[in-house]
Amino acid sequence: MTPIRPEIAALEPSGIIKVAQLGFGDSGIIPLWLGETDLVTPKFIRDAAARALEDGRTFYTHSRGILPLREAIRDFHRRTSGADISLDRITVPGAAMLAVTTALQVVAKAGGNIVIVSPVWPNIFQATRIAGMSPRLVRLEEDWNAGRWRLDLDKLFDACDGDTRALFLASPGNPTGWMLTAGEQRAILEFARARGIAIIGDEVYGTLVYDGAPHAPSWLSLAEPEDAVFVINSFSKPWAMTGWRIGWLVHPASLAVPMVALTQAGNTGATHFLQYGAMAALSAEGDAFRAELLERCRKGREVVTDFIARQNRVRWMKPDGAFYGFLKVDGLKDSLSFAQNMVRRAKVGVAPGSAFSMGDPRDDAFIRICFAQDAARIAEGLSRVEGALAAV
């Protein structure tokens, strides 16, 4: 008899990592596979962290994050989504994935399940399994006539049963760029309240939207302080800080004390001196950088739009937010093998669509690219994709 949990023994790296591992460190590959820009973290953020390190900010801190950082996060939500949240609802545990796993630990129960809107970042259904629960995916509808992904609320609600502990929704979503409307959020929140189900909302790409709004519709604008709503956010994407591993969680106010114990058990809190870099990101300079990155993404999105207009096998539903193209390739049935072959033969990295579900064959017709990069680099990468498609 082995003490190893079968859920853990069965874990494998996601399809994204299986592809990226083939080309990490190869400077000849154009990497469109991972979710990050090609911009280095801005100097003013790096300088703030370096000063804090030089000043000896290397000790334990409040495990929910230093007070000035939590105050800066509160102000960020006020000016972007209009949400006024109290400091006892904000926890900075370390990386945003720690925020996800912390939220899962709060709601997890043996035999429980979490209903997840997909296609979705694979770490989410893997983290659900690690927490000892079953992920249930409800796939977005492909509305090609309207040119957008659509969530069928009836299907979402019907997927819930007496063992459903939470709903997980990423908006704007990775990989699709789909975005919930405020009306859909309101209907989902009312359903969750009535059924005693938590909501875990991934708003990492909340300010990376293309309709001119400062923020995508946010759960924080609707939820009451004691609603079972958990909102995940990260410094990784809007401020080009993927390697910093720092994000935050907004949770019910009554969990302020338990969150101290949870973060102590998880990561003992975020790295001390890095929190000063995160504070700088939330400054006016950081707002200016977010606008710069959004414009870079907008140009990248147009490069992809122009590319697709020239194709007869590739189409997409133009994303409303985030910085990904989820491209449907007519005739593609094995996206993982295709992506692996592109690394080996075409020297371009894309993520296989199969990575974003749990075996749904519909997603195997897709590949994901990240367009938060220099326009010329994206164009060259897509040219290599085009060449690879000609051989398939």
N, C-alpha and C positions, 0 to 999 in steps of 0.2 A: 504494500500500500504506500503510495507516495503522498507527501503533504503538499505537493505543488498543485495549485488550482488549475483545472483544465482550461479555464478561460485565458489564463496567462500563458500556459504552455502552447496554446494554439495561436498566439499573437504573431503576426508577421509585419515587417515594414510596409508602409503604404506603397501603392503603385508609383506615387511621385518619387519616393526615395529609391525604389528599385531602379527607376530610370536615372535619377540624378547621381546615384553611386557609380554609374558607368562613366561619368564624365567630370566628376569633381576634380578640380586642379588642372584641367586641360584648357589652356588659354585660347585654343583654337575653336572652342565651342561657343556658340551664341546661346546664353542661358535664358530661355523664356519659361523655364519650368517652375521655378520657385516664386513665391509671392513677395517680391521685394523690388524696389527701384534700383537703378544703377548709380544713384547719387549716394555719396558718403554722408553720414550724419553731419548736419551743419556745424560749422566751427564754433559758433556761440554756445551750442549745447555741449560739445566736446570740451570746450574751455571751462564751462561751469563745473563739469564733473572733475576735470583735472585740477581745478583750484580746490575743490572740496577734498580731493585725495591728498593734495599737497598740504592742506590745512589739517590733515589728520583725521578726516571723517571716515574712520575705519572701524568704528565700534558698533555694538548692538544699538538698534534704535527701537522705537515703538514698533511692535510687530505688525501693526496695521498701517504703517507708513508715518513718516515725520509729519507733524502738524502743518507746516507751511506747504508741503506738497498736497496734502488732502484739501487744504484751503484753495490751492490753485486749481485742483480738479473740480471742486465745487463751482468755482468761478467760470471754468471752461464750460461746464454744462449750462450755466446760466446764460452765457452769451451765444452759445451755439444752438441749443435746443429749447431755451427758455425754461428749463427745469430748475427748480429751486430745491435742492436736496440738502439735508443736514449732514454734518461731518460724521455723525455716528453711523451713517449708511455707507461710508467709503472705506474700503480696505485695499491696500497695495501689497499683495502677498509676494510679489516677484513677477515672473513672467505671466502673460495673460493665460497661458495654459494652466498655470496654478490657480488662476481665478476660475477657470472652467472646472477643474477637478475639485476645488473647494466647494463650488456651488453644487456639484454632483454629490459630494459627501454630505451636504446638508439635507438633500432630498432622498438619497439612496435608501432602498429597503430591499432586503432579500426577496426575490421573486417579482420585484417591480420592473416596470418598463418605462422607457422614455420615448415619446413620439417626436421624430426629427424630420423637419422638412428638408428634402434632398432635391437635386444633387447638393452635397455638402462636403466641407473639408473633412477628410477621413479621420483626423485626430479625434473628432467628436464621437463617432460611433465606437472607435477604439476605447476612448476614455470611459464611455458608458459601460462597456464590457468589463473594463478594469474595476469599475466601481461596483461590479456584481449585479448589474441590471441588464435587461435586454433592450437593444435599440430597435425601434420600429420606424421604418422610413416611409414617409408619404411624399411621393414625387410631385414636383411642380408639373403643370400641364404645359405642353408645347403649343402655344397659340401662334402659329406661323402667319395666319391672316392678319392678326393684330400686331405681330412683330414683337411679342413680349411673352415672358414666362408668367403663368397665372397659377395662383394657389386656390384649389377647390376647398373651401372651408368645410363643406359637408364631409369630404373625405378625411380631412384633418380631425374633425370631431368624432367621426365614426371609428377612427383608429384607436380612440381612447377607450379604456375599460376600467374596471374597478382596481386594477393593479397599476394604472398609469400614474406615475409620480410627477412627471414634468413634460412640458413641451419645449423643444429646442428650435429656435428660429434665428437664422443669421440674416440680417437685413441692414445694408445691402449685402447680398450673398456672394460667397465664394463657392463655386466657380462662375455662377451665372450672371452676377450683377443685378439680379432681381431685387425689388424693393417692396416691402409692405406699404400699404397705404394706412393713413391714420384710422380710417374707417374699419379696415381689416383688423388692425391692432385692437380697436375698441371691442369688436365682436369677439375676438379671441380672449381678451381679458375678462369679459363678462362670462364667457363659457368657463374659463379656468376658475374664476371665483366661485361659480355655482357648483363646480365639481370638486373643488378642493385640490386643484392641480397647480403646480408651480409653473412659472414661465422663466426660461433661461434665454435671454436675448443677447446675441452677439452683435454689438454695434461698433466693432473695430474699424469698419469702413464708413462710419456714420457721416463724416465730413467730406468724404470723397464721392460727391454726387454731382450730376451734370445738369440739373434743372435750375441752377442758380440759388437754391436754398442753402443756408449755412449748415444744415444738418438734415439727414433723413428723418422721417417720422420716428420718434423715440418713445420707448415704453416709459421713460422717466417723465414724460409730459403727461401721461395718463395715470400711472400707478399711484396709489396712496402709500404713505410711508410704511404701512404694515402689510401691504399686498405681498404675496409670495412671488415677487418678481426679482430676478437677478440679472443685472446687465453687465456684460463683459466688455472691457475696452482695453486698448493697448497703445503704447507709444511706437510700436514697431512700424506700422504702415504709414500714417500721415506725416511722421517726422523722420522717416528713414532711419529707424533705430532697431532694426530686426535683431542685430547681434547683442543688444543690451539686455534683452530678456526682462522687460519690466512692463507691467500692465496693472489694471485695477478692476475692482468689482464693486458694484453698487448693489446693496442688499437691504432687506427689511431692517428698520432701525433697532428692533428688539434683539438682533443678532450681534450687536456691537461687542458685547462681552464674549459670547462664544467664538466670535471670529478671532479674538486674541489667541485663544487656545488652538483653534484650527490652524492659524498661520504659524504658530509656534511648532506645531506638529508637522507642518509641511515644509517650510523653508526658513523659519524664524524671521521672516520679513525680507523685504527687498534690500539689496546691497546698499549700504549707507551712502557712499559718495555718488553712486549713480542716481540717487533720488534728487540730487541737486541739478544734474543734467536734465532730468525729467521736469523739474520746476522751470528751467530755462525754456524747455520746449513749449510750455504752456503760457509763455510771455507773448508780448506783441510781436517780437521777432519770430516766434514760433508760428503765430498766425500768418505772418507774411510768407514763411516757408511753406506752410500748408497750401496757401494759394498758388505758390510757384509749382509745387508738386502736382496740384490739381490741373494746372494748365499743361504740364508735361504729359499727364495722363490723357487729357483731352486731345492733344495732338497725336498721341499714340493710338488712341481710339479711332481717330480719323484715318491713320495709316492702315489700320486693320480694315476699316470700312472700305477704303479704296481697293485693298487687296481682294476682299470678298467680291466686290463688284466685277472683278475681272475673272472670277472663277465660275465654273459650271458644276462643280461637285461640292463646293464649300459654302455654307451659309451660317448665319448666326442671328440671334435676337439681340439687338444692340443693347448693351448693359446700361441700366439707369444709374449704377453706382459701382464702387470698387474699381479694380483696374485689371480685370481679366476678360479675355475673349474665350467663350466656350463655343468652339467651332464644330459644327456638325459636318461630317465628311460622308457623302453618299457612297455606299459600298463598303465602308470600313466596319469590320466586325471584331477586330482584335486590336484595341487601341494600345495595349501594353506592348505587344510585339512591335507595332508600328513605331511607337515612341522610342523603344530601345534601338530599333534599326536606324532611326534618324540620328541618334547620338553617334552610332558607330559609322554610319555611311555619309550622312549629310552634315555632321558637326553642328547640329542645332538641337536644343533641348526643349521638349514640350512635355506636359503632364498628360497621362492617359485618362480619358473620360471614365474608364472603369474604376479609377481610384476613388471616385466621389459617390459611390453607391456600394451596395453589398451584393453584387452579382446581378444587378438589373441590366439585361442585355441592351436596353435602349441607350444607356450611357456609354456603351462600348463603341458607339458611332461618333463619339466626340473626342476632341483633344482640347486641352486648356493651355492658353498662353498668357503671359503677363505683359501688359503693354505700358507699364510705368517706367519706360526707359527712353533713351535717345531715339528719336524718330528714325534716323538713318540705320541704327542698329536693328530696330524692329523690322524695317523694310528688308534688310539683308537676311534676317532670320526667316521671314515669311517667304522670301525668294527661295531659300533652301527647302522650306516646307513644300513649296510648289513643285520644285524639282523632284522631291521624294514622292509626292502624290502621283506624278506622271509615271512612276515605276510600279504603282500599286493597281 
